[in-house]
Amino acid sequence: MRVLDIMSIDVLTVSPEDSLKMAARQMVERGVSGLPVVNAEGALVGIITEADFLEREADRSRRRLLDALMHKPDAVVEAETVGEVMSTHPVVIYPEASVTEAARIMSHHHVKRLPVVNNEGVLQGIISRGDVVTVFTRPDDVIEDEIREDIIDRVLLLKGDSLDVKVSDGVVLLRGLLPTRTDKRLLEEMVRRIDGVVRMESDVAFEVDDT
């Protein structure tokens, strides 16, 4: 499954010129912890998150204390627009990427969402951790049907009774005999790539080593 299959396309965005107060209000009202920032052409130029607001407040407190110590009470210049505090290099993903890749990127960068952009950097949608989790909670019978119908029957062109397929809590157990070692390798690799598969255990043998 690809990112474009599950991403949200109705994305709330802000521009760099928007006020911080307006951005904060939007985040509270929509119950989100971050907003993509786009320019007039729709290209992604940054992202603003709760962390940016927290960092701004912490920095403001530090500067106020320093200015007080230096006897400069009027020296603090407050940030007022999104563009002044947004993160300018957000982690992104492309629509054609797999959901598994999106999960890996989120985990590696410790982010809750990924803006989805095209090759020109124009925002296409957004994918969240919740979207990814939904994919990995697919029912076992749906996963089993995909293995039997899409992989065994349509791709490998094998008879369904040549293999025993069992799925329990996302763990796939394969048993049986296949014509060639290539068939076994293709089957195992394609099963690993199915959305919702947590682990695969294979006890599949082959008749001919064609490699």
C-alpha positions as CSV (number, residue, x, y, z in Angstrom):
1,M,0.0,0.0,0.0
2,R,1.3,3.4,-0.9
3,V,1.1,6.7,1.0
4,L,-1.3,8.2,-1.5
5,D,-3.8,5.4,-0.7
6,I,-4.2,6.5,2.9
7,M,-3.0,10.1,3.2
8,S,-5.4,12.9,4.1
9,I,-5.8,15.4,1.2
10,D,-8.0,17.9,3.1
11,V,-5.0,19.5,4.9
12,L,-5.2,22.6,7.1
13,T,-2.3,24.8,6.2
14,V,-0.9,28.2,7.2
15,S,1.4,30.7,5.4
16,P,4.6,32.2,6.7
17,E,2.8,35.6,7.0
18,D,0.1,34.3,9.2
19,S,0.2,35.3,12.9
20,L,1.3,32.9,15.6
21,K,-2.0,33.5,17.4
22,M,-4.0,32.4,14.4
23,A,-1.9,29.3,13.9
24,A,-2.2,28.4,17.6
25,R,-6.0,28.8,17.4
26,Q,-6.2,26.6,14.3
27,M,-4.2,23.9,16.0
28,V,-6.4,23.9,19.1
29,E,-9.7,24.0,17.2
30,R,-8.7,21.2,14.9
31,G,-7.0,19.1,17.6
32,V,-3.7,18.8,15.7
33,S,-0.2,19.3,17.0
34,G,1.3,20.7,13.8
35,L,0.5,22.6,10.6
36,P,2.3,22.6,7.2
37,V,3.4,26.0,6.0
38,V,2.9,26.7,2.3
39,N,3.6,29.7,0.1
40,A,1.3,31.3,-2.4
41,E,2.1,28.6,-5.0
42,G,1.2,25.8,-2.6
43,A,4.8,24.7,-2.1
44,L,5.8,23.5,1.3
45,V,8.2,25.9,2.9
46,G,8.1,24.7,6.5
47,I,6.1,23.2,9.3
48,I,5.0,24.7,12.7
49,T,4.4,22.4,15.7
50,E,3.7,22.5,19.4
51,A,7.4,22.1,19.9
52,D,8.1,25.4,18.0
53,F,5.7,27.3,20.4
54,L,7.3,25.7,23.4
55,E,10.8,26.6,22.2
56,R,9.7,30.1,21.5
57,E,8.3,30.6,25.0
58,A,11.5,29.1,26.6
59,D,13.7,31.4,24.4
60,R,11.6,34.4,25.3
61,S,12.0,33.7,29.0
62,R,15.7,33.3,28.7
63,R,16.1,36.6,26.8
64,R,13.9,38.5,29.2
65,L,16.1,37.3,32.1
66,L,19.3,38.2,30.3
67,D,17.9,41.6,29.3
68,A,16.9,42.3,32.9
69,L,20.3,41.4,34.1
70,M,21.8,43.7,31.4
71,H,19.3,46.4,32.3
72,K,17.7,46.4,28.8
73,P,14.0,46.0,29.5
74,D,13.0,47.1,26.0
75,A,15.4,45.0,24.0
76,V,13.1,42.0,23.5
77,V,11.6,41.7,20.0
78,E,8.7,39.2,20.1
79,A,8.1,36.9,17.1
80,E,4.7,37.5,15.7
81,T,4.5,35.4,12.5
82,V,4.6,31.7,11.6
83,G,7.6,32.3,9.3
84,E,9.7,33.6,12.3
85,V,9.4,30.3,14.3
86,M,8.6,27.5,11.8
87,S,10.9,24.7,11.1
88,T,12.2,25.4,7.6
89,H,13.4,21.9,6.7
90,P,10.5,19.5,7.5
91,V,10.9,15.8,6.8
92,V,8.7,14.9,3.8
93,I,7.6,11.9,1.8
94,Y,6.4,11.3,-1.7
95,P,2.9,9.9,-2.6
96,E,4.3,6.8,-4.3
97,A,6.3,5.7,-1.3
98,S,5.1,2.7,0.7
99,V,3.4,3.0,4.0
100,T,6.2,0.9,5.5
101,E,8.7,3.5,4.4
102,A,6.5,6.2,6.0
103,A,6.5,4.3,9.3
104,R,10.3,3.9,9.1
105,I,10.8,7.6,8.5
106,M,8.5,8.7,11.3
107,S,10.3,6.4,13.7
108,H,13.8,7.5,12.6
109,H,13.0,11.2,12.8
110,H,10.6,11.0,15.8
111,V,7.8,12.8,14.1
112,K,4.1,12.3,14.3
113,R,3.2,13.3,10.7
114,L,4.8,13.6,7.3
115,P,3.8,16.2,4.7
116,V,3.3,14.5,1.3
117,V,4.8,16.5,-1.6
118,N,5.3,15.9,-5.3
119,N,8.5,16.3,-7.3
120,E,8.0,20.1,-7.4
121,G,7.6,20.3,-3.6
122,V,3.9,21.2,-3.8
123,L,1.9,19.8,-0.8
124,Q,-0.3,16.9,-1.8
125,G,-1.5,15.7,1.6
126,I,-0.3,14.5,5.0
127,I,0.1,11.1,6.6
128,S,0.0,10.7,10.4
129,R,1.0,7.9,12.8
130,G,-2.7,7.1,13.2
131,D,-3.0,6.5,9.4
132,V,0.0,4.1,9.5
133,V,-1.3,2.3,12.6
134,T,-4.6,1.7,10.9
135,V,-2.9,-0.2,8.1
136,F,-1.0,-2.4,10.5
137,T,-4.3,-3.5,12.2
138,R,-5.7,-5.2,9.1
139,P,-7.7,-8.3,10.0
140,D,-5.9,-11.7,9.6
141,D,-8.5,-13.0,7.2
142,V,-7.9,-10.1,4.8
143,I,-4.2,-10.7,4.9
144,E,-4.7,-14.4,4.2
145,D,-7.0,-13.7,1.3
146,E,-4.4,-11.3,-0.2
147,I,-1.7,-13.9,0.0
148,R,-3.9,-16.6,-1.6
149,E,-5.6,-14.6,-4.3
150,D,-3.1,-11.9,-5.2
151,I,0.2,-13.7,-4.7
152,I,-0.3,-17.4,-5.0
153,D,-3.1,-17.4,-7.6
154,R,-2.4,-14.3,-9.8
155,V,1.3,-13.7,-9.5
156,L,2.9,-17.1,-9.0
157,L,0.1,-18.9,-10.9
158,L,0.0,-21.7,-8.5
159,K,-2.8,-23.9,-7.2
160,G,-4.2,-22.7,-3.9
161,D,-3.9,-26.2,-2.4
162,S,-0.2,-26.4,-3.0
163,L,0.4,-24.2,0.1
164,D,-0.9,-24.0,3.6
165,V,-1.3,-20.4,4.7
166,K,-2.2,-19.4,8.3
167,V,-2.3,-15.9,9.7
168,S,-2.6,-15.1,13.4
169,D,-2.2,-11.6,14.9
170,G,-0.3,-10.5,11.8
171,V,2.1,-13.4,11.9
172,V,2.1,-15.5,8.7
173,L,3.0,-19.2,8.6
174,L,3.7,-20.8,5.2
175,R,4.0,-24.5,4.6
176,G,4.1,-26.5,1.4
177,L,6.1,-27.4,-1.7
178,L,6.8,-25.1,-4.7
179,P,8.2,-26.0,-8.1
180,T,11.3,-23.9,-7.9
181,R,13.5,-22.0,-5.5
182,T,12.7,-18.8,-7.3
183,D,9.0,-19.3,-6.6
184,K,9.8,-19.8,-2.9
185,R,11.9,-16.6,-2.8
186,L,9.3,-14.5,-4.6
187,L,6.5,-15.8,-2.3
188,E,8.4,-15.0,0.9
189,E,9.5,-11.6,-0.3
190,M,6.1,-10.6,-1.4
191,V,4.4,-11.8,1.8
192,R,6.9,-9.7,3.8
193,R,5.8,-6.6,1.9
194,I,2.1,-7.0,2.6
195,D,0.6,-4.3,4.8
196,G,-0.3,-5.7,8.2
197,V,2.3,-8.5,8.2
198,V,4.2,-8.4,11.5
199,R,6.4,-11.4,10.9
200,M,6.6,-14.3,8.5
201,E,7.6,-17.9,9.3
202,S,8.3,-20.1,6.3
203,D,8.5,-23.9,6.1
204,V,8.2,-24.0,2.3
205,A,10.3,-26.4,0.3
206,F,11.0,-26.5,-3.5
207,E,11.6,-29.2,-6.1
208,V,14.2,-27.6,-8.3
209,D,17.0,-25.2,-7.4
210,D,16.8,-23.0,-10.6
211,T,19.3,-20.4,-9.2
